[in-house]
């Protein structure tokens, strides 16, 4: 077996790979950017090598530096994790040239699946059903329009080089086609440097069901059943599970067979995932699923497959890469119970799921089920990488049991210092339709109002925070540190005021609420997986200061302004989009905090901005 494994990744996946390597007696080497010098994966690895500055293209995407680190540390294999260089055929080739084993498929298999149109054509030839559509080289508007007509609306335009839902547009009718095509091409060009598209029939009531496959270098190929990843937001997975609810045995067999066929058709080796789209408008049917694409790496959601099969897929990857045969035969792989995974993100559902950067001043995750995390309390979520905090995975005999266990575990999580989607996940897992298995890729959009209800502190939260403020006396003698000023004497001597309301003192503090003071002086009150941040009302805080939030809107993180949607003098309604910011590889809409009038627009489309850059100022009268 390998002696030393370098993990060319960061965060939870680097930690997860290290865990298995350690179990197998393999020494580990971590790599890191300057933003990660104190990160969990660096602390966990036996050795760690600095790559470069924080941006991924100067660190985690630098194949030369990674190979240099492998040489320097004597690593005989490199595990790429997911993302970064994991599906980069040239990197796989460079590893081979440097005499280091790339833990992944052969470069040609990566290439064959790299472009959506080529992959689809290849699969069709191998006898795997693909979504009906147009895959041709002729990219003229005339041809594409005619092809869309032939396929029949609604159709989906996809960038052939696409990923992460970019360059993808659903078109409902001929009148919208030209405009949608143009914007898909523009996004594809800027994201992938390739504006070619394909057109597909848009599947109604789509369910995303994927099959885990594994192949070795001795002709062996198996599948490890399916995962359902239909709970998505903006084509990004949020909750995944295995097996797929309501899956007829006949369809499961057909999907497994098709996936293995796909792997064999490209001479696959190692772990891969074949993604299918299924039409669930009349329940799942064995003849209503089609190949979408193959991901030639380990997937984020692989733990649900590990939970139901009992196998360690990273161990399988390492054994296969070392040259061993697959650890199990198809007949020995079975489904045990049900597993559900939730992706806990540093993001703000109430604010369009905008990534939330900052320090995890409190982070306590349940320890009685599987948690794959790459951050610890005190760590910082930076704007440079994916803002995932953890994946939490529950396994139980039944789907309902697993969902309940997972929701219960998330409800015991305590997180403060930045916003998370935890309460949103808990609500999704507990919703009637989810528990009934009524899921498809439109689930989250349809249920958004229930999943992201108004987030206002109630009396119990306010009282707990009030008690905390009253008891929390600073150690210093500096009168400016004294918290007494927050207490309002006189008529309401028994209350502590926050900008969001007053909390009563006296009476018992409700159980199950944990309160702490954040570094900025705000109070975080955590209950049932939900965190409320309260700003102590300070009579000395000037009216001007109090109005800061309402009289302007600033960027929440560094990025690039890609669109300005309002003009000075324009009247805007609360929630109305003002500008679009591209940050952390996604587009974020900045919206009006209240009904107001735009006084000035301080940035222009194309501007690179820091966090805290003022984008729009509102007229004074309206802000008051
Ligand atoms: P990307 O590589 O950009 O993530 P995919 O081809 O994997 O794009 O598709 C992402 C998601 O878009 C799928 O999980 C599914 O929800 C939806 N989708 C893709 N193709 C179709 C289709 N033909 N009909 C309906 N939804 C689709």
Boltz pocket constraint, residues with backbone or C-beta under 6 A from the ligand:
constraints:
  - pocket:
      binder: B
      contacts: [[A, 131], [A, 156], [A, 158], [A, 162], [A, 163], [A, 164], [A, 165], [A, 166], [A, 168], [A, 200], [A, 201], [A, 202], [A, 203], [A, 204], [A, 206], [A, 208], [A, 229], [A, 232], [A, 235], [A, 275], [A, 277], [A, 292], [A, 293], [A, 441]]
      max_distance: 6.0
